[in-house]
Amino acid sequence: MAVAALDTGVINRYSTVYCNGVYNYFQDYHPKCTRHGHSGNIDVITAIKWSCNIFFYDVGRRMTSDVYDAYAYKLGLGQRTGVEVSEALGRLTTKNDSNYTASLEVQAAIGQGNTVITPVQLATYAGTIANRGTRYRTHFVKSILDTNTGKILQETQPEIMDVIEDRGDTFDLVQQGMVGVAQTIPALASYPYTIACKTGSPQRSESYYAGSTRKHYTNATMIAYGPVEDPRIAIGIVVEYGGAGARTGQLVADIFDAYFAMQNGTLTVDEPETADPAVDDPKTEAVDGDAAADETDTAGETAPVPEPAAAPAA
């Protein structure tokens, strides 16, 4: 949304949208904003940093889904990434959808509506932003080797799939917002390299009650790349029933740790421990039931564990 709006001139660095927590443009539809860390006149950097729904509702309404969908496709969403296995296509919310309404369009502007995205598309999306609008084909296979000699028989070459021309400061501003997100997450704020990221908390269809309030379970998602000064790795994460996206911060830091350790040759693999039957009797093994009991979501409440029968959405 930010890339599309900045690139088309719908907004600039100094454009603001007033956020008071409720979007009142429509007479019969008043979506809300959580206002995590922000209120008042919000610019694009602040909107990305604090996930201001009102900013993107209004910008998306003015831009329309025809425009921001075109940019989403260029960034790799709702597109085949090119990996060497069968993959889901996903989809965006469009004006051709049977349930299309103007209110659905502003939901799509914050990633809701009928939008469906795959984890590998998220990683591709993160890499495209890191590459300032150049999207490469995504691969699982780096090269094919002769198992007898180790000789490289075939090596994957970079293949450009699409390009968004960086007009001015578009990707600089988006990156500033994403660096701001990382600074709100302890594991990334203190990381040795500057990280850019964006969190997400997509709602699932299953719900629960917190008192008398009905809430939806959420997946935790994050895209990230770094180091910002010279991006070398891009990440897309989805944790089913994970809650707020910021909860994946330590996981992202761990992945960066493993990558950089692999690059400098210090990566080690833990050897599996050999069980001592006299000590590790599974019939007497104790389980610490409080290991994760102190984790709370951003609303100050912890969602109950979903019923076993609640199958993950496709």
Secondary structure, DSSP 8 states (H G I E B T S, - for coil): -HHHHHHHTS--TT--EEESSB--SSSS---B---SS--EEE-HHHHHHHT-HHHHHHHHHHH-HHHHHHHHHHTTTTS----SS-----B---TTSTT--HHHHHHHTTT-TT-B--HHHHHHHHHHHHTTTEEE---S-SEEE-TTT--EEEE----EEEE----TTHHHHHHHHHHHHHTTSHHHHT-SS--EEEEE--EEEEEEEETTEEEEEE-EEEEEEE-TTS--EEEEEEETT--SGGGGHHHHHHHHHHHHHHHHT-----------TTT--GGG----TTTTTT---TTS-------TT-----
